[in-house]
């Protein structure tokens, strides 16, 4: 299963999505949708080839819009800077680790192995965990209801590439929201930090349900309070006014 290219495009699509939020062109019924984006997810001429075309960014933005829902497209606001792809997410996690260790006076002899500093096999493992966190965070306010799942799954039935990825996403979308299940995907502290950053990007912290989910996820990820605060600080600092 190859989630790296898919996740990278989803993250990079955030800026286009936000820029179009007032025009109504990227809503839940955007052409392509999540199924459209995933249509070629696998092998040569698949996801990478499709996204390299002129319409790739629009497809990815449509997919992100479908996950976010109209409310979150508006709320994401200044967090758009985070949507710079996997490398940007890794840089933010790396900086947060460094600052937190300096504050604790416990600088490590080994550098944090964030996603921007890993070989391909490990990048894929991190990517799947982060995508799991994104899907869960998108469900935190309940907007991905039965109708939304039916819409997405209807697209899945038309696909014939990368069946493993399609089945995995199908399962994630249909799971009850469970922070403990999400956290089990984190096998390293760096992975946990990246998953938390991705979740912070998507939730509306002014919404009680979403804030409660985020706090419980941090607990399940076993994030130290100081590191949790630093991760949130880095997300804020990386954000740009819109």
C-alpha positions as CSV (number, residue, x, y, z in Angstrom):
1,X,0.0,0.0,0.0
2,X,1.3,3.4,-1.0
3,X,0.0,6.3,1.1
4,X,2.9,8.6,0.8
5,X,2.0,10.3,-2.5
6,X,-1.7,10.6,-1.6
7,X,-0.9,12.2,1.8
8,X,1.6,14.6,0.4
9,X,-0.9,15.9,-2.2
10,X,-3.6,16.2,0.4
11,X,-1.4,18.3,2.6
12,X,-0.2,20.4,-0.3
13,X,-3.7,21.0,-1.5
14,X,-4.7,23.0,1.6
15,X,-3.6,26.4,0.2
16,X,-5.6,26.1,-3.0
17,X,-8.6,24.9,-0.9
18,X,-8.4,27.9,1.4
19,X,-7.9,30.4,-1.4
20,X,-11.1,29.1,-3.0
21,X,-13.2,28.9,0.2
22,X,-15.2,32.0,-0.5
23,X,-15.9,31.1,-4.1
24,X,-17.8,28.0,-3.2
25,X,-15.9,26.0,-5.8
26,X,-14.4,23.5,-3.4
27,X,-17.3,22.2,-1.3
28,X,-18.4,18.7,-0.5
29,X,-19.7,18.0,-4.0
30,X,-16.4,19.1,-5.7
31,X,-15.8,17.3,-8.9
32,X,-13.6,14.3,-8.4
33,X,-13.9,14.2,-4.6
34,X,-11.9,11.7,-2.6
35,X,-12.7,8.9,-4.9
36,X,-11.5,10.9,-7.9
37,X,-8.2,11.5,-6.2
38,X,-7.7,7.9,-5.4
39,X,-8.8,6.6,-8.8
40,X,-5.2,6.1,-9.9
41,X,-3.6,5.3,-6.6
42,X,-1.1,2.6,-7.5
43,X,1.7,1.9,-9.9
44,X,3.0,3.8,-12.9
45,X,0.4,6.1,-14.5
46,X,-1.5,6.0,-11.2
47,X,-1.7,8.6,-8.5
48,X,1.7,10.2,-9.3
49,X,0.9,10.5,-13.0
50,X,-2.6,11.8,-12.5
51,X,-1.5,14.4,-9.9
52,X,1.3,15.7,-12.1
53,X,-1.4,16.8,-14.6
54,X,-3.1,20.2,-14.6
55,X,-6.1,19.0,-12.6
56,X,-4.1,17.3,-9.8
57,X,-4.2,20.1,-7.4
58,X,-7.9,20.6,-7.8
59,X,-8.6,16.9,-7.3
60,X,-6.5,16.9,-4.1
61,X,-8.2,20.1,-2.8
62,X,-11.5,18.5,-3.5
63,X,-10.5,15.5,-1.5
64,X,-9.4,17.6,1.4
65,X,-12.6,19.7,1.2
66,X,-14.6,16.5,1.4
67,X,-12.8,15.4,4.5
68,X,-12.9,18.9,6.1
69,X,-16.4,19.8,5.4
70,X,-17.5,23.4,4.7
71,X,-17.2,24.5,8.3
72,X,-13.6,23.4,8.6
73,X,-12.6,24.9,5.2
74,X,-13.5,28.2,6.8
75,X,-12.0,27.4,10.2
76,X,-8.6,26.2,9.0
77,X,-7.6,29.8,8.4
78,X,-4.1,30.5,9.3
79,X,-3.1,26.9,9.6
80,X,-2.9,26.7,5.8
81,X,0.9,27.1,6.1
82,X,1.0,23.6,7.5
83,X,-0.3,22.2,4.2
84,X,3.1,22.2,2.6
85,X,3.4,18.5,2.3
86,X,5.1,15.8,4.4
87,X,8.4,17.5,4.6
88,X,7.0,20.6,6.1
89,X,5.1,18.6,8.7
90,X,8.4,16.8,9.6
91,X,10.3,20.1,9.9
92,X,7.6,21.4,12.4
93,X,7.8,18.2,14.5
94,X,11.7,18.3,14.4
95,X,11.7,21.9,15.6
96,X,9.2,21.2,18.4
97,X,11.3,18.3,19.7
98,X,14.5,20.5,19.7
99,X,12.8,23.3,21.6
100,X,11.2,21.0,24.1
101,X,14.5,19.1,24.8
102,X,16.3,22.4,25.2
103,X,13.6,23.6,27.7
104,X,14.1,20.3,29.6
105,X,17.8,20.6,29.5
106,X,17.9,17.1,28.1
107,X,19.2,17.6,24.6
108,X,19.6,14.2,23.0
109,X,22.7,12.9,21.2
110,X,20.5,11.6,18.4
111,X,18.4,13.8,16.2
112,X,14.7,13.2,16.1
113,X,13.8,10.9,13.3
114,X,11.0,12.9,11.8
115,X,9.4,12.1,8.5
116,X,11.6,14.5,6.6
117,X,14.7,12.6,7.7
118,X,13.7,9.0,7.0
119,X,14.3,6.4,4.3
120,X,11.4,5.6,2.0
121,X,10.2,2.5,3.8
122,X,9.9,4.4,7.1
123,X,8.3,7.4,5.4
124,X,5.5,5.1,4.2
125,X,4.9,3.8,7.7
126,X,4.7,7.4,9.1
127,X,2.5,8.4,6.2
128,X,-0.1,5.7,6.9
129,X,-0.2,6.7,10.6
130,X,-0.6,10.4,9.7
131,X,-3.4,9.7,7.2
132,X,-5.1,7.6,9.9
133,X,-4.9,10.6,12.2
134,X,-6.3,13.0,9.5
135,X,-9.3,10.8,8.8
136,X,-10.1,10.5,12.5
137,X,-9.7,14.2,13.1
138,X,-12.0,14.9,10.2
139,X,-14.6,12.8,12.0
140,X,-14.2,14.5,15.3
141,X,-17.2,16.9,14.8
142,X,-19.4,14.1,13.3
143,X,-19.7,15.7,9.8
144,X,-18.6,12.5,8.1
145,X,-22.0,10.8,8.6
146,X,-23.6,7.9,6.8
147,X,-24.5,10.0,3.8
148,X,-20.9,11.2,3.4
149,X,-19.5,7.7,3.8
150,X,-22.0,6.5,1.2
151,X,-20.8,9.2,-1.2
152,X,-17.1,8.3,-0.7
153,X,-17.7,4.6,-0.8
154,X,-19.7,4.9,-4.0
155,X,-16.6,6.3,-5.6
156,X,-14.5,3.5,-4.2
157,X,-16.6,0.9,-6.0
158,X,-15.6,2.5,-9.4
159,X,-11.9,2.1,-8.6
160,X,-9.7,-0.8,-9.8
161,X,-6.2,0.3,-8.7
162,X,-4.6,-0.2,-5.3
163,X,-7.4,-2.2,-3.7
164,X,-5.5,-2.4,-0.5
165,X,-5.5,1.3,0.0
166,X,-9.2,1.6,-0.9
167,X,-10.1,-1.1,1.6
168,X,-8.0,0.5,4.3
169,X,-9.6,3.9,3.8
170,X,-13.0,2.3,3.7
171,X,-12.3,0.7,7.0
172,X,-11.0,3.9,8.6
173,X,-13.9,6.0,7.4
174,X,-16.4,3.5,8.9
175,X,-14.7,3.0,12.2
176,X,-16.2,4.6,15.3
177,X,-14.1,7.5,16.4
178,X,-11.6,6.1,18.9
179,X,-8.5,8.1,20.0
180,X,-6.9,4.9,21.5
181,X,-7.2,3.1,18.2
182,X,-5.6,6.1,16.4
183,X,-2.8,6.3,18.9
184,X,-1.9,2.6,18.4
185,X,-0.5,3.5,15.0
186,X,2.3,5.5,16.5
187,X,5.3,3.3,17.0
188,X,7.8,6.1,17.8
189,X,7.6,9.4,19.6
190,X,8.3,11.2,16.4
191,X,5.4,9.5,14.7
192,X,3.1,10.4,17.6
193,X,4.2,14.0,17.3
194,X,3.5,14.1,13.6
195,X,0.1,12.5,14.1
196,X,-0.8,15.1,16.7
197,X,0.3,18.0,14.5
198,X,-1.9,16.7,11.7
199,X,-4.8,16.4,14.1
200,X,-4.2,20.0,15.4
201,X,-4.3,21.2,11.8
202,X,-7.8,19.8,11.2
203,X,-9.7,20.3,14.5
204,X,-11.5,23.5,15.6
205,X,-10.3,24.0,19.1
206,X,-13.3,26.2,19.8
207,X,-15.5,23.2,19.3
208,X,-15.9,21.3,22.6
209,X,-16.2,17.9,20.9
210,X,-13.2,18.4,18.8
211,X,-11.1,19.9,21.6
212,X,-12.0,17.0,23.8
213,X,-11.0,14.5,21.1
214,X,-7.6,16.3,20.6
215,X,-6.9,16.2,24.4
216,X,-7.7,12.5,24.6
217,X,-5.6,11.8,21.5
218,X,-2.6,13.5,23.1
219,X,-3.2,11.4,26.3
220,X,-3.4,8.2,24.3
221,X,-0.3,9.2,22.3
222,X,1.5,9.6,25.7
223,X,2.7,13.1,24.7
224,X,4.5,14.9,27.6
225,X,2.6,18.1,28.5
226,X,5.6,20.2,27.6
227,X,6.0,18.6,24.2
228,X,2.3,18.8,23.5
229,X,2.4,22.5,24.2
230,X,5.5,23.0,22.0
231,X,3.8,21.1,19.1
232,X,0.8,23.3,19.4
233,X,3.0,26.4,19.6
234,X,4.9,25.4,16.4
235,X,1.6,24.9,14.5
236,X,0.6,28.5,15.5
237,X,4.0,29.9,14.6
238,X,4.0,28.2,11.3
239,X,0.6,29.6,10.5
240,X,0.3,32.7,8.3
241,X,-2.4,35.3,8.4
242,X,-5.1,34.9,5.8
